[in-house]
């Protein structure tokens, strides 16, 4: 769905507020906290400090504000009072926020304390893969160009790229057209047009790309039990390329990749 200039600016407001949520999480100790504590603190911050709505809560009957996907969890991990965050783990927080009728969606994988070198490499590579995808966004490019850029980079570093779950259009609804698959053939698929808004959110696995869903119906894990990492931004297609609506303050240097 093509957004007007006014709609894009409203989405940018939601994106900036969501970026502020991650700045809030950055300040939390995390080690020793339960994932439910993080969920509850994020909900309080979004509702009372940012005067916004946590858009994930109630969507598809999901009862929480965020997904927390740790170690071998690929996506859709659910917070729990029994889930204690520990040193050496990696954990992704995936959060949505709605302000004035428009939704932003973003995620970040945190390295908790001293993580093994292979885990750090996976996390850093996944983050770079996200930006490889963002860098090709411009009018006239295709969805396949995004997937191709991510897949080529990830597989070149020996990682599996999850294809069952993908990025998506976003705006007044959390999930709109088009789907943004993180694998693909350059020059294929939907052609990008100025005013489109969507998420790019690659999930890279330390081992194979194969995944399975646990009995809770939500939590997706790697089939081989190896680590998985994810990063996500909401982007808009502009005449000059990609505008990252959920850009965090510590990411300003990444904009050089888009020039």
C-alpha positions in Angstrom: 0.0 0.0 0.0 1.4 3.4 -1.0 1.5 6.0 1.8 1.0 9.7 1.4 3.5 12.2 2.7 1.3 12.8 5.7 1.0 9.1 6.4 4.7 8.6 6.1 5.4 11.3 8.7 2.9 9.6 11.1 4.8 6.3 10.5 8.0 8.1 11.2 6.7 9.3 14.6 5.8 5.7 15.5 9.2 4.6 14.3 11.0 7.1 16.4 9.0 6.2 19.5 9.8 2.5 18.9 13.5 3.3 18.6 13.2 4.9 22.0 11.8 1.7 23.4 15.0 -0.1 22.4 17.1 2.7 24.0 15.1 2.0 27.2 15.9 -1.7 27.0 19.6 -0.9 26.4 19.6 0.6 29.9 18.1 -2.5 31.6 20.6 -4.8 33.4 18.9 -7.9 31.6 21.1 -10.5 33.3 19.0 -12.0 36.1 15.7 -10.5 34.8 12.9 -12.7 33.6 11.6 -12.2 30.1 8.2 -11.4 31.6 9.7 -8.6 33.6 11.1 -7.1 30.4 7.7 -7.5 28.8 5.9 -5.8 31.6 8.4 -2.9 31.8 8.2 -2.4 28.0 4.4 -2.3 28.2 4.5 0.2 31.0 7.0 2.4 29.1 5.0 2.3 25.8 1.7 3.0 27.4 2.6 5.5 30.2 5.8 7.2 29.0 5.2 7.2 25.2 1.4 7.4 25.3 1.2 4.8 22.6 -0.2 1.3 22.1 1.8 -1.9 22.1 0.4 -3.2 18.8 1.4 -6.9 19.3 -0.8 -7.4 22.3 -4.1 -8.9 21.2 -2.9 -9.3 17.6 -3.9 -12.8 16.5 -4.8 -13.3 20.2 -1.2 -13.0 21.2 -1.3 -12.0 24.9 2.0 -10.1 25.3 3.7 -6.9 24.2 6.9 -8.5 22.8 8.4 -11.6 21.4 11.6 -12.8 23.2 13.6 -15.3 21.1 16.6 -16.7 22.9 19.5 -18.8 21.6 17.9 -21.5 19.4 14.6 -19.7 19.2 14.1 -18.3 15.7 11.1 -16.1 16.3 7.8 -15.7 18.3 9.3 -16.7 21.6 6.9 -15.9 24.5 7.8 -14.2 27.7 7.6 -16.2 31.0 8.2 -15.6 34.7 10.4 -18.8 34.6 12.6 -17.5 31.8 15.7 -15.9 33.4 18.1 -14.1 31.1 21.7 -15.3 31.8 25.2 -14.3 30.9 26.4 -15.8 27.6 23.0 -16.0 25.9 21.7 -14.1 22.9 18.1 -12.9 22.9 16.0 -11.1 20.4 13.3 -8.6 21.4 10.7 -8.0 18.7 8.3 -5.1 19.4 5.6 -3.2 17.7 4.1 0.2 18.5 1.1 2.1 17.2 0.7 5.9 17.5 -2.1 7.8 15.9 -3.2 4.9 13.8 0.1 3.8 12.3 2.3 0.9 13.4 6.1 0.5 13.5 7.9 -2.9 13.9 11.5 -3.5 14.9 13.7 -6.1 16.6 17.2 -6.3 18.0 19.3 -9.3 19.1 21.2 -8.6 22.4 24.4 -10.3 23.3 24.2 -10.9 27.1 27.5 -10.4 28.9 30.3 -12.6 27.6 29.0 -14.6 24.6 31.0 -17.2 22.7 32.8 -15.9 19.6 30.6 -18.0 17.3 27.5 -16.4 18.8 28.9 -12.9 18.5 29.8 -13.6 14.8 26.3 -14.8 14.1 24.7 -11.7 15.7 27.0 -9.3 13.9 26.5 -11.1 10.6 22.7 -11.0 11.0 22.8 -7.3 11.6 25.0 -6.7 8.6 22.7 -8.9 6.5 19.8 -6.6 7.5 21.7 -3.6 6.1 22.6 -5.4 3.0 18.9 -5.8 2.3 18.1 -2.2 3.2 20.8 -0.9 1.0 19.1 -2.1 -2.2 15.8 -0.5 -1.5 14.9 2.1 -4.1 12.1 2.7 -6.6 12.4 0.2 -9.4 14.2 -2.4 -7.3 12.3 -5.6 -6.5 11.5 -7.7 -3.5 13.8 -10.4 -5.0 16.7 -7.9 -5.0 16.3 -7.6 -1.2 16.2 -11.3 -0.6 19.1 -12.0 -3.0 21.3 -9.4 -1.2 20.6 -11.0 2.2 20.8 -14.6 1.0 24.1 -14.1 -0.8 25.7 -12.4 2.2 24.4 -14.9 4.7 25.3 -18.0 2.8 28.7 -16.6 2.0 29.3 -16.6 5.7 28.0 -20.1 6.2 24.6 -19.4 7.7 21.1 -20.8 6.9 18.5 -18.2 6.0 15.0 -18.9 7.3 12.4 -18.5 4.5 9.2 -19.7 6.3 9.0 -16.3 8.0 9.4 -13.0 6.3 9.2 -9.2 6.4 5.9 -7.6 5.4 4.1 -4.4 4.4 3.1 -2.3 7.4 1.0 0.8 8.1 -2.4 1.1 9.6 -2.3 -2.7 9.8 0.6 -4.7 11.2 0.7 -7.0 8.2 0.1 -5.6 4.7 1.4 -6.4 1.2 4.1 -7.1 0.1 5.8 -10.0 1.7 9.6 -9.5 2.0 11.2 -12.9 1.7 14.9 -13.0 2.8 16.0 -15.3 0.0 15.4 -14.7 -3.7 16.5 -14.1 -7.2 17.5 -10.6 -8.2 15.1 -8.8 -10.5 12.1 -10.9 -9.5 8.9 -10.3 -7.5 7.0 -7.1 -6.6 8.6 -3.9 -8.0 9.2 -1.3 -5.2 7.5 2.1 -5.6 8.0 5.3 -3.7 5.7 5.5 -0.7 5.8 1.7 0.1 6.5 0.8 3.7 7.6 -2.6 4.9 9.8 -4.5 7.3 13.0 -6.3 6.6 13.8 -8.8 9.3 16.3 -11.6 8.3 16.6 -14.6 10.6 20.0 -16.3 10.2 20.7 -19.8 11.7 24.1 -21.0 12.8 23.3 -24.3 11.2 20.7 -25.3 8.6 17.7 -23.1 7.8 15.2 -25.7 8.9 12.9 -24.8 11.7 10.0 -26.3 13.7 7.2 -24.9 15.9 6.9 -25.9 19.5 3.7 -27.2 21.1 2.6 -23.8 22.4 1.8 -22.9 18.7 4.0 -19.8 18.8 7.7 -20.5 19.5 9.7 -21.4 16.4 13.1 -23.0 17.0 16.0 -24.3 14.8 15.5 -27.9 14.0 19.1 -28.7 14.8 19.1 -26.8 18.1 21.8 -24.4 17.0 21.7 -20.6 17.5 19.5 -18.2 15.5 19.6 -14.4 15.4 17.4 -11.7 13.9 17.3 -7.9 13.4 14.4 -5.9 11.9 13.6 -2.4 10.8 10.6 -0.7 9.3 11.6 1.1 6.1 10.0 3.4 3.5 10.8 3.6 -0.1 11.7 7.2 -1.1 13.0 8.7 -4.3 16.5 8.6 -2.9 16.3 5.0 -1.6 15.4 3.6 1.8 14.3 5.7 4.8 14.7 3.7 8.0 11.8 4.7 10.1 12.8 2.8 13.2 16.5 3.9 13.1 18.0 3.9 16.6 20.4 6.8 17.8 23.4 4.4 17.8 22.8 3.5 14.1 23.4 6.9 12.5 26.7 5.7 11.1 24.9 2.9 9.2 23.2 5.5 7.0 26.5 5.8 5.1 25.8 2.4 3.6 22.7 3.9 1.9 24.5 6.7 0.2 
